[in-house]
Amino acid sequence: MQHKGKILEKAVRQSGMPLTKLSVKMDKSRRWMYNAFENKNLSIDYILAIGKIIHYDFSEDLQDLKKFKESAEKFGINSNSSDSDYWKNKYLNLLEKHNMLLESKLN
């Protein structure tokens, strides 16, 4: 099993972002950051949030995330955007089609 905290720590250290600045952006303490580095089962949500801040894609480093990304692409879902973005875009596309249909029926 992969140690997610160690993978996170390596990426954070390579990014060059100071831990103090990262912890402020995460609204966490520096101690929380060190504890996260020691947590082998760190939540994917935290890893993705930190990845967004340091501009790092963990999908190649974490097996679980890589499998998720492959599955999402298989079903035509853009896994780089959040779930809410996916559904918002889907709704807007449907709304545009609906409006075009109404216009064609009224004319």
Secondary structure, DSSP 8 states (H G I E B T S, - for coil): ---HHHHHHHHHHHHT--HHHHHHHHT--HHHHHHHHH-TT--HHHHHHHHHHHT--GGGT-HHHHHHHHHHHHTT--TTS-HHHHHHHHHHHHHHHHHHHHHHHH-
